[in-house]
C-alpha cells in the first residue's frame, strides 16, 4: 500500500512524473556517458593504513577525521571531509582472529561516528548513532575479528546526518584477509584494487550541492562519478587477471556493473566474503552499501572500460528516471600493458558454502518499508524495537510497500537470502550478505544467526541504506540478549523525521 503522502512527495504517477522531470531541467535527464568519457586521470589507490602492535598484541590503527579540499573539476577546489587525508580514508587491513584497536580522532567542526559496515562487533563498538565522537575527542573501539575474509567498509552513522557526512567524503575500506593463500590476485594496488564508487553533485562554485529536490524522493543523486575520489580514472594493469573490489559508497545511486565490450568476468565475492565458487557473469548490480569482488581477464595492450548499465529497479520508466536507474555511466578504464605478468587460473572452490539451519527458527519477524518508516514507525534512538536471543537463528521477511527503491542493511550479522517473492535468490545473492535490494512490491526472506555478543542496553541498527531514507526515519534498533536478559532503557529519546 502506498500512501498519498508518498505519491505527492515522490511525484510517482508515470507520465506526470516524466513531465515534472522535464520541468526541473537537466538534473533529472537520463545520463549516458558511455563512449563519451575521456579517462585522463590515474586512479588514486587509497593507502594502506599504518598499524602497530601494542603490549596486548592488538593491531592498532590511528584515524583522524578532518576537513580538506579536493580538485574534482577546474576552478575552485571543493571543500570535503576525509580521514587521514582530505577525502575518503585509508584501507584498513587485518586477518581473522586478530584483535584490533582503532583510535578515531574527530577534528571536524561537528560530532560524528564511525561505523564498521559488515563487521561482526560488540554493539558498543559498532559505531552507530549511539557512539558519538564529539569534536576534539577520540573514540577507541577494540574487538577480535570473528568472520571470514571479506571486503567491508567504514563510514559515519550520526542520526539524521549520515547522508551529509558520507557525501562529504568520510568512507573507506576495511579488508579482512584470507587465512590461507588462494590463487586469487592479492597484491594490493597492483592486481587487487579497491574501487570505491561515489557520485557527487557540485554547484556553480564547485562546492557540494546537498539541496534535496522536491521531486525524486531519494536524496542526493550526483552527475559527477568518482572512483577512489578520482574523476575520469584509468588504471594501468600489469597482470593477466585483476581483482576489483567494488564498493557502492554512494548515497542513493545504484550501479549495474559490466564491461563495455560485454565480456564476462568472474564474481568471486559479495558483502560477507568469498562465494563457494566463482560465478561467470556479465553484470553485477549493487545498491548503496553493497560490495562485490570481481576478477577480470585482460589481453596485452588492450583497453577495456568498466561501465554501469541501466539498473533493474523494478519501477516504472518515470520513476526509473528520477532514481538514476536509466543512466549508463563509464566508471573506470583498464589499460593493459603490452606484456602482462601471468596469473594462475581461478580456483574451482573458494570457500565453504554458507549454511544456516532454518528448520526451527527462534522467531519469524516482518519488516515493512514504507513512507520513511519500518513497520509504521520512524526511528527513535530511545526505543528498542526488537530483542533477539543469542545463539539463535531467526527468519526475517522484508517487504517494500513503497513505489521507491529501498534496500535493507542489518548491523553486526551476515545473513543468507532464502527467497524473493517465494523464489530462490539469484546465484550472485547466495553468499553471505549484509545489504540487499528489495524491489517495490516484493517480499524477501532472510536468515540471520546472532552469536558471540550480548548487550541489553546497546542496540544495533537495521535500515534502508539509501541514506536520505535512513536519515528520515527508515531505521530501527535491535539488541542481542543472553539468558534471563530483557531489553534495557536507552538514554536518548528524541525522534527524527
C-alpha positions as CSV (number, residue, x, y, z in Angstrom):
1,X,0.0,0.0,0.0
2,X,1.4,3.5,-0.9
3,X,0.3,6.5,1.0
4,X,-0.9,9.7,-0.6
5,X,2.0,11.5,1.1
6,X,4.4,9.2,-0.8
7,X,2.8,9.9,-4.1
8,X,2.9,13.6,-3.6
9,X,6.5,13.5,-2.3
10,X,8.0,11.3,-4.9
11,X,5.9,12.6,-7.9
12,X,5.2,8.9,-8.8
13,X,2.4,8.9,-11.4
14,X,4.1,7.7,-14.6
15,X,3.6,10.3,-17.3
16,X,3.2,13.2,-14.8
17,X,6.5,12.2,-13.2
18,X,8.2,12.5,-16.6
19,X,6.7,15.9,-17.2
20,X,7.8,17.0,-13.8
21,X,11.3,15.8,-14.6
22,X,11.4,18.0,-17.6
23,X,10.3,21.0,-15.5
24,X,13.3,20.7,-13.2
25,X,15.8,20.6,-16.0
26,X,18.9,18.6,-16.8
27,X,19.3,17.3,-13.2
28,X,16.8,14.5,-14.0
29,X,17.7,13.9,-17.6
30,X,18.9,10.3,-18.3
31,X,22.7,10.3,-18.4
32,X,24.7,8.4,-21.0
33,X,28.4,8.9,-20.7
34,X,29.3,5.6,-22.5
35,X,32.0,6.2,-25.1
36,X,32.0,9.9,-24.2
37,X,34.3,9.8,-21.2
38,X,37.9,10.7,-21.6
39,X,39.9,8.9,-19.0
40,X,42.6,11.4,-18.2
41,X,43.5,10.8,-14.5
42,X,45.4,7.9,-13.0
43,X,43.3,6.1,-10.4
44,X,44.2,7.0,-6.9
45,X,44.7,4.0,-4.7
46,X,43.8,4.6,-1.0
47,X,46.9,4.0,1.1
48,X,47.0,1.1,3.5
49,X,46.5,2.4,7.0
50,X,49.6,2.1,9.1
51,X,49.3,-0.1,12.2
52,X,51.4,-1.2,15.1
53,X,51.2,-3.8,17.9
54,X,50.5,-2.7,21.4
55,X,51.6,-4.6,24.6
56,X,48.5,-6.7,24.4
57,X,49.3,-7.8,20.9
58,X,46.4,-5.8,19.3
59,X,46.8,-4.3,15.9
60,X,46.4,-0.6,16.4
61,X,45.2,1.9,13.8
62,X,45.1,5.7,14.2
63,X,42.4,7.6,12.2
64,X,41.7,11.3,12.2
65,X,38.6,12.8,10.6
66,X,39.2,16.4,9.4
67,X,38.2,18.9,6.7
68,X,40.1,19.2,3.5
69,X,39.7,20.1,-0.2
70,X,39.6,18.2,-3.5
71,X,40.0,19.3,-7.1
72,X,37.2,17.5,-8.7
73,X,36.9,19.8,-11.7
74,X,38.6,23.0,-12.9
75,X,38.0,26.1,-10.8
76,X,37.7,26.4,-7.1
77,X,38.6,23.3,-5.0
78,X,35.7,21.5,-3.3
79,X,35.5,21.6,0.4
80,X,35.5,18.0,1.6
81,X,36.0,15.8,4.7
82,X,38.4,12.9,4.9
83,X,40.2,10.5,7.3
84,X,43.9,10.8,7.4
85,X,43.7,12.9,4.3
86,X,41.4,15.4,2.5
87,X,38.9,12.9,1.2
88,X,37.9,9.3,1.9
89,X,40.2,7.3,4.2
90,X,42.9,4.7,4.1
91,X,42.3,1.0,3.7
92,X,42.4,-0.9,7.0
93,X,43.6,-4.5,6.6
94,X,43.7,-7.3,9.2
95,X,43.2,-11.0,9.5
96,X,40.7,-13.3,11.0
97,X,41.3,-13.9,14.8
98,X,43.3,-10.8,15.1
99,X,42.3,-8.3,17.8
100,X,42.3,-4.7,16.5
101,X,42.1,-1.3,18.3
102,X,41.1,1.7,16.2
103,X,41.7,5.2,17.7
104,X,39.3,7.6,15.9
105,X,40.0,11.3,16.4
106,X,37.3,13.8,15.4
107,X,38.8,17.1,14.3
108,X,35.6,18.0,12.3
109,X,33.5,21.1,13.3
110,X,30.7,18.8,14.4
111,X,30.1,15.4,16.1
112,X,30.3,12.2,14.0
113,X,30.5,8.5,14.4
114,X,32.4,5.7,12.5
115,X,30.5,2.5,11.7
116,X,32.2,-0.7,10.6
117,X,29.8,-1.8,7.9
118,X,29.6,-5.5,7.6
119,X,31.8,-6.2,10.7
120,X,30.7,-8.6,13.5
121,X,31.4,-6.5,16.6
122,X,30.1,-5.9,20.1
123,X,27.3,-3.3,20.0
124,X,29.2,-0.7,21.9
125,X,32.0,-0.9,19.2
126,X,29.6,-0.8,16.2
127,X,29.9,3.0,15.6
128,X,26.2,3.6,15.2
129,X,24.3,6.7,16.2
130,X,24.9,5.9,19.9
131,X,28.7,6.0,19.7
132,X,29.0,9.8,19.2
133,X,32.5,11.3,18.8
134,X,32.4,14.9,19.9
135,X,34.8,17.4,18.1
136,X,38.2,17.3,19.7
137,X,37.8,13.8,21.2
138,X,38.9,10.3,20.4
139,X,36.9,7.0,20.4
140,X,38.9,3.8,20.7
141,X,36.8,0.7,19.9
142,X,38.5,-2.7,20.1
143,X,37.3,-6.2,19.0
144,X,38.5,-9.6,17.8
145,X,37.7,-10.3,14.1
146,X,35.4,-13.4,14.0
147,X,34.4,-13.7,10.4
148,X,35.7,-14.9,7.1
149,X,37.8,-12.9,4.6
150,X,35.7,-10.1,3.1
151,X,35.6,-6.6,1.7
152,X,34.0,-4.4,4.3
153,X,33.9,-0.6,4.7
154,X,33.5,2.1,7.3
155,X,31.5,5.3,7.2
156,X,29.8,7.7,9.7
157,X,26.4,7.0,11.1
158,X,25.2,10.1,13.1
159,X,21.5,10.1,13.4
160,X,19.8,12.2,10.8
161,X,23.1,13.3,9.2
162,X,24.6,10.1,7.7
163,X,23.9,11.2,4.1
164,X,25.7,14.5,4.6
165,X,28.8,13.0,6.2
166,X,29.2,10.3,3.6
167,X,28.6,12.8,0.7
168,X,31.4,14.9,2.2
169,X,33.8,12.0,1.8
170,X,34.0,10.1,5.1
171,X,34.4,6.5,3.9
172,X,37.0,3.8,3.4
173,X,37.5,0.1,3.0
174,X,38.3,-2.5,5.7
175,X,39.7,-5.7,4.2
176,X,39.8,-8.9,6.1
177,X,42.4,-11.1,4.5
178,X,42.2,-14.8,3.7
179,X,43.9,-17.1,6.3
180,X,45.1,-19.4,3.6
181,X,46.6,-18.1,0.3
182,X,44.2,-18.8,-2.6
183,X,45.1,-18.4,-6.2
184,X,43.4,-15.0,-6.4
185,X,45.0,-11.7,-7.2
186,X,46.2,-10.3,-3.8
187,X,48.8,-7.6,-4.4
188,X,47.1,-4.5,-3.1
189,X,47.2,-1.7,-5.6
190,X,48.8,-3.9,-8.2
191,X,46.3,-6.6,-9.1
192,X,44.0,-6.3,-6.1
193,X,42.3,-2.9,-6.5
194,X,39.8,-1.1,-4.3
195,X,37.1,0.6,-6.4
196,X,35.1,3.0,-4.2
197,X,32.4,4.4,-6.5
198,X,30.6,7.6,-5.5
199,X,28.6,10.2,-7.3
200,X,28.8,13.9,-6.5
201,X,26.7,16.9,-7.2
202,X,28.5,20.3,-7.3
203,X,27.1,23.8,-7.5
204,X,28.5,26.5,-9.8
205,X,31.2,27.3,-7.2
206,X,32.3,23.6,-7.2
207,X,31.0,23.1,-3.7
208,X,29.0,20.0,-2.7
209,X,25.3,20.7,-3.5
210,X,23.2,18.9,-0.9
211,X,19.9,20.6,-1.7
212,X,17.2,17.9,-1.8
213,X,14.9,18.1,-4.8
214,X,11.2,18.3,-4.1
215,X,10.7,15.6,-6.7
216,X,12.5,12.3,-6.6
217,X,12.5,11.2,-3.1
218,X,15.9,9.6,-2.9
219,X,18.1,12.5,-1.8
220,X,21.4,13.4,-3.4
221,X,21.8,12.0,-6.9
222,X,25.0,13.3,-8.4
223,X,26.1,13.7,-12.0
224,X,29.9,13.5,-11.3
225,X,31.2,10.0,-10.9
226,X,34.4,9.5,-8.8
227,X,36.4,6.3,-8.1
228,X,38.6,6.5,-5.0
229,X,38.0,10.2,-5.3
230,X,39.3,10.3,-8.9
231,X,37.3,11.8,-11.8
232,X,37.6,10.1,-15.2
233,X,40.1,7.5,-13.9
234,X,42.2,4.9,-15.6
235,X,44.2,2.0,-14.1
236,X,47.4,0.6,-15.6
237,X,47.2,-3.2,-15.4
238,X,50.3,-5.3,-15.5
239,X,48.9,-8.8,-14.9
240,X,46.6,-11.1,-16.9
241,X,43.9,-11.0,-14.2
242,X,42.9,-8.1,-12.0
243,X,40.7,-8.3,-8.9
244,X,38.4,-5.3,-8.5
245,X,36.8,-4.8,-5.0
246,X,33.7,-2.9,-6.0
247,X,32.0,-0.7,-3.3
248,X,28.9,1.3,-3.9
249,X,29.6,4.1,-1.4
250,X,27.1,6.5,-3.0
251,X,24.2,8.0,-1.0
252,X,21.4,6.7,-3.3
253,X,22.7,5.8,-6.7
254,X,22.5,2.2,-7.9
255,X,25.2,0.7,-10.3
256,X,24.9,-2.2,-12.6
257,X,28.5,-3.0,-13.4
258,X,29.7,-4.7,-16.5
259,X,32.4,-4.4,-19.1
260,X,31.8,-2.1,-22.1
261,X,32.6,-4.9,-24.6
262,X,30.2,-7.1,-22.7
263,X,32.9,-9.7,-21.9
264,X,32.3,-11.9,-18.9
265,X,34.1,-11.8,-15.6
266,X,34.3,-13.9,-12.5
267,X,32.3,-12.8,-9.5
268,X,34.2,-14.3,-6.5
269,X,32.8,-12.5,-3.5
270,X,30.0,-10.4,-2.2
271,X,29.3,-8.4,1.1
272,X,30.3,-11.1,3.6
273,X,33.2,-12.7,1.7
274,X,34.1,-15.2,-1.0
275,X,31.5,-17.2,-2.7
276,X,31.6,-21.0,-2.7
277,X,32.8,-20.9,-6.3
278,X,33.4,-18.3,-9.0
279,X,30.4,-17.3,-11.0
280,X,30.9,-16.4,-14.6
281,X,28.7,-13.4,-15.3
282,X,28.3,-10.2,-17.4
283,X,26.6,-7.9,-14.8
284,X,26.6,-7.3,-11.1
285,X,24.2,-4.8,-9.6
286,X,25.0,-3.0,-6.4
287,X,22.6,-0.9,-4.3
288,X,24.1,1.7,-1.9
289,X,26.4,-0.1,0.7
290,X,26.8,-3.4,-1.2
291,X,30.1,-4.8,-2.3
292,X,31.3,-7.3,-4.9
293,X,34.7,-8.7,-5.8
294,X,35.2,-9.5,-9.5
295,X,38.2,-10.8,-11.4
296,X,38.6,-9.5,-15.0
297,X,40.9,-11.2,-17.5
298,X,42.8,-9.0,-19.9
299,X,44.9,-9.3,-23.1
300,X,48.2,-7.5,-23.6
301,X,47.8,-3.9,-24.9
302,X,44.0,-3.7,-24.8
303,X,41.9,-1.1,-23.1
304,X,38.5,-2.0,-21.6
305,X,36.0,0.1,-19.7
306,X,34.1,-0.8,-16.5
307,X,30.7,0.6,-17.1
308,X,27.4,0.9,-15.2
309,X,24.5,-0.1,-17.3
310,X,20.8,0.6,-16.7
311,X,19.8,-0.8,-13.3
312,X,16.9,-3.2,-12.8
313,X,15.0,-1.3,-10.1
314,X,11.6,-2.8,-10.7
315,X,9.9,0.6,-11.1
316,X,8.2,2.4,-14.0
317,X,10.1,4.4,-16.6
318,X,9.3,7.8,-15.0
319,X,10.4,6.7,-11.5
320,X,13.4,5.0,-13.0
321,X,14.5,8.3,-14.4
322,X,14.2,10.1,-11.1
323,X,16.2,7.3,-9.3
324,X,19.0,7.3,-11.9
325,X,18.2,3.8,-12.9
326,X,18.2,4.6,-16.6
327,X,21.7,6.1,-16.6
328,X,24.6,4.5,-18.4
329,X,27.9,5.6,-16.9
330,X,31.5,4.8,-17.7
331,X,33.3,4.2,-14.5
332,X,37.0,3.2,-15.0
333,X,39.2,2.3,-17.9
334,X,41.6,-0.6,-17.5
335,X,44.8,-0.2,-19.6
336,X,46.7,-3.5,-20.1
337,X,50.4,-3.3,-20.5
338,X,52.0,-4.6,-23.7
339,X,53.3,-7.5,-21.7
340,X,51.3,-9.0,-18.8
341,X,52.5,-11.0,-15.9
342,X,50.9,-14.4,-15.8
343,X,48.1,-15.1,-13.4
344,X,47.1,-18.6,-12.2
345,X,43.6,-19.8,-13.1
346,X,40.9,-19.2,-10.5
347,X,40.3,-22.0,-8.0
348,X,37.2,-24.0,-8.6
349,X,36.4,-23.8,-4.9
350,X,36.8,-20.5,-2.9
351,X,35.1,-21.0,0.4
352,X,32.6,-23.2,2.3
353,X,29.1,-22.9,1.1
354,X,27.1,-20.8,3.6
355,X,24.7,-22.8,5.7
356,X,22.2,-22.0,8.4
357,X,19.7,-24.4,9.9
358,X,16.3,-22.8,9.4
359,X,14.2,-25.8,10.2
360,X,13.1,-24.4,13.6
361,X,13.8,-20.7,13.7
362,X,13.6,-19.0,17.1
363,X,11.4,-16.3,15.6
364,X,9.8,-15.1,12.4
365,X,9.5,-11.3,12.0
366,X,8.2,-9.0,9.3
367,X,9.7,-5.6,8.4
368,X,7.6,-3.4,6.1
369,X,9.3,-0.5,4.4
370,X,7.0,2.4,3.6
371,X,6.8,6.2,3.9
372,X,10.2,6.7,5.6
373,X,9.2,4.1,8.3
374,X,9.7,0.5,9.1
375,X,6.5,-1.3,10.4
376,X,4.9,2.2,10.6
377,X,7.4,3.6,13.0
378,X,10.1,6.2,12.3
379,X,13.4,5.8,14.0
380,X,13.6,6.8,17.7
381,X,17.1,6.5,19.2
382,X,15.4,5.9,22.6
383,X,13.3,3.0,21.5
384,X,14.4,-0.7,21.2
385,X,12.3,-2.3,18.5
386,X,13.4,-5.9,18.7
387,X,15.1,-8.2,21.2
388,X,16.8,-11.3,19.8
389,X,18.3,-14.2,21.7
390,X,22.0,-15.0,21.4
391,X,22.9,-18.3,19.7
392,X,19.6,-18.4,17.8
393,X,18.6,-18.2,14.2
394,X,15.6,-16.1,13.0
395,X,13.8,-15.6,9.7
396,X,13.0,-12.0,8.8
397,X,10.7,-11.1,6.0
398,X,11.4,-7.7,4.4
399,X,8.7,-6.1,2.3
400,X,8.9,-2.9,0.2
401,X,5.4,-1.4,0.2
402,X,6.5,1.9,-1.5
403,X,7.0,2.7,-5.2
404,X,10.5,3.7,-4.3
405,X,13.8,1.8,-4.4
406,X,14.7,0.6,-0.9
407,X,17.4,-1.8,0.3
408,X,17.9,-3.3,3.7
409,X,21.1,-3.4,5.9
410,X,21.5,-5.2,9.2
411,X,24.3,-4.3,11.5
412,X,26.6,-7.0,13.2
413,X,25.4,-10.1,11.2
414,X,25.9,-11.5,7.8
415,X,22.7,-13.2,6.6
416,X,21.5,-15.6,3.9
417,X,18.8,-14.6,1.4
418,X,16.4,-17.5,1.4
419,X,13.8,-16.4,-1.1
420,X,12.5,-13.4,-3.0
421,X,8.7,-13.5,-3.6
422,X,8.8,-17.2,-2.9
423,X,11.5,-18.0,-5.5
424,X,15.2,-18.7,-4.9
425,X,17.7,-15.8,-5.0
426,X,19.9,-15.2,-8.0
427,X,23.2,-17.1,-7.9
428,X,25.1,-14.0,-7.1
429,X,23.0,-13.5,-4.0
430,X,23.7,-16.9,-2.5
431,X,26.7,-15.8,-0.4
432,X,26.8,-14.1,3.0
433,X,25.1,-10.7,2.7
434,X,24.6,-7.6,5.0
435,X,22.8,-5.4,2.5
436,X,20.4,-6.3,-0.3
437,X,17.9,-4.6,-2.7
438,X,14.2,-5.0,-2.1
439,X,12.3,-4.0,-5.2
440,X,8.9,-2.2,-4.8
441,X,6.1,-4.7,-4.2
442,X,8.4,-7.6,-3.3
443,X,9.0,-9.6,-0.2
444,X,12.3,-11.3,0.7
445,X,13.1,-13.8,3.4
446,X,16.5,-13.8,5.1
447,X,18.0,-16.0,7.8
448,X,20.2,-14.4,10.5
449,X,22.2,-16.0,13.2
450,X,23.0,-14.0,16.4
451,X,26.2,-15.1,18.1
452,X,29.1,-14.1,20.5
453,X,27.9,-10.7,21.9
454,X,25.0,-9.7,24.1
455,X,24.1,-6.3,25.4
456,X,20.6,-5.5,26.6
457,X,21.4,-1.8,26.8
458,X,23.1,-1.0,23.5
459,X,21.4,-1.7,20.1
460,X,22.4,-2.5,16.6
461,X,20.6,-0.9,13.6
462,X,18.6,-2.2,10.7
463,X,17.7,0.3,8.0
464,X,17.4,1.3,4.4
465,X,20.9,2.2,3.1
466,X,19.5,4.8,0.7
467,X,20.9,7.3,3.2
468,X,18.3,10.0,2.8
469,X,15.6,7.4,3.7
470,X,17.7,6.3,6.7
471,X,18.1,9.9,7.9
472,X,14.4,10.5,7.6
473,X,13.4,7.6,9.8
474,X,13.6,4.3,7.9
475,X,15.6,2.6,10.6
476,X,15.0,0.5,13.7
477,X,17.1,-0.9,16.6
478,X,17.6,-4.4,18.0
479,X,19.5,-5.8,20.9
480,X,21.0,-9.3,21.4
481,X,20.0,-10.8,24.8
482,X,21.6,-13.5,26.9
483,X,19.6,-15.9,29.2
484,X,17.3,-14.0,31.5
485,X,18.0,-10.6,29.9
486,X,15.4,-8.1,28.8
487,X,15.9,-5.0,26.6
488,X,17.1,-2.1,28.6
489,X,16.2,1.6,28.6
490,X,18.2,3.9,26.3
491,X,19.2,7.4,27.4
492,X,18.4,9.0,24.0
493,X,14.7,9.5,23.5
494,X,14.2,12.0,20.7
495,X,12.8,11.1,17.3
496,X,13.7,12.4,13.8
497,X,11.7,12.6,10.7
